[in-house]
Amino acid sequence: MQTQAISWFDRLRLALTLPPGDLLRDMVYRRLWTSILISSLGGQITMLALPLTAAVLLHASPTQMGLLTAMEIVPFVLFSLPGGVWLDRVRKLPVYVVGESILAVAVATVPLAAWMGWLSMTWLYAVGLVLGTVYTLAGSAAQIVLTQVVSRDRLVEAHAKNSLASSGAEVAGPGIAGLLIKLLGAPMALAADAVLVLVSATILRGIKVQEEVHKTSGADFWRDLKAGVAFVRNRRLLISLACTVGGWQLFNNAAQVVQILFATRVLGLSAQTVGLSYVALGVGTVLTSIFGHRISKAMGPGPCLILGLAVCGLGWLTLGLAPANELGIAAFAFMLFAFGVGAVLIFINFLSLRQAVTPGPMLGRMTSTMRWLILIPAGPGALIGGWLGEYVDLRAALLFAGLGALAVAAVALRVPAIREVRELPSIDSGEPEPALGAEAQPGRIDPDWAPSK
């Protein structure tokens, strides 16, 4: 009996032991990964509590829900391009840390306003603008910090592990969020997110990275901004990726603004049940985060990204066609599961491909330019989804999203620049290299599947 107990213990120990060379054996990356895990857990609370506050407490219409989503996207359109130039001139880690701190303060104002009796849709719109601004600047900085911690040939692995951290939060987070919402109400549950994000910021402060900020006295803001746009424009891969993922964002946001309204008003789910349903999203992202690196390696980054587009579309289409009964509830969970699978397949490859072809001094401008391009369609998508939900039917918005995402996948399948990418390209891939801007002449998190990534 004792021998058997030792045997099982040894098996458990071996199962929990990281293999040699695993990224999580690196202390700096492990600290970054832990911060992402904690911040993502808080993000799950906000993802549920903020729209539920609008939909249930403030009785928001579908159009108002669309406006709330659009408020988070406006800063991307306004600040992404100039923010990229600025990021290439400053250290990125401090931007990331300060952004997490501001995020905590902004989220904490919602329970405070509810307690004081000030809460309104206008207040939530203002919070959305602040969140969007943080996501624009600190989110881009976070993606570049990863390239300072991890070598380029391990970017897909790193993004998969980051996605695993987010996925772990997506399994536990919705249940915790649902319980907090039931006990405290949706606005007060956001206070827990504020605490978790502050913990994340504290962990980030302890990370040490080596970063050389290139500056020259002749640096010109507009010239550098144009150089960043030109860098993306002159690369067929980057333009193809931006158009493809930008099209997906339009339909993604059309679905996002109505799916909680569909769950609460058509399927009749309570706030706690909605939270429990979101566990399916976490299961999908966990499984894909574990196996996504292998799938990408087997299929190639380009085909794997296209597969993700199709899986998301299938999920939205299924929910749009589902009846308002137990099958509809199952379809809601399946949609969340499919979105988790599809979004991870899209973004571990999308982020890795765009970072792999970009030299260090251009990473800030490339990241901000790409985020700007893919999120321009997100605002109209949110407004279209809200309009369809209010003036046609909530199902119409989901069907629009599902059919649209499948159409984007079909088009991407015909684009050689994406379909034929079977491995990560290198910086010197033979494509034209535009000038990098004044500061580079002398001689880098967050899935973007939503504004919060």
Secondary structure, 3 states (H helix, E strand, C coil): CHHHHHHHHHHHHHHHCCCCCCHHHCHHHHHHHHHHHHHHHHHHHHHHHHHHHHHHHCCCCHHHHHHHHHHHHHHHHHHHHHHHHHHCCCCHHHHHHHHHHHHHHHHHHHHHHHHHCCCCHHHHHHHHHHHHHHHHHHHHHHHHHHHHHCCHHHHHHHHHHHHHHHHHHHHHHHHHHHHHHHHHCHHHHHHHHHHHHHHHHHHHHCCCCCCCCCCCCCCCHHHHHHHHHHHHHCCHHHHHHHHHHHHHHHHHHHHHHHHHHHHHHHCCCCHHHHHHHCHHHHHHHHHHHHHHHHHHHHHCHHHHHHHHHHHHHHHHHHHHHCCCCHHHHHHHHHHHHHHHHHHHHHHHHHHHHHHHCCCHHHHHHHHHHHHHHHHCCHHHHHHHHHHHHHHCCHHHHHHHHHHHHHHHHHHHCCCHHHHCCCCCCCCCCCCCCCCCCHHHCCCCCCCCCCCCC
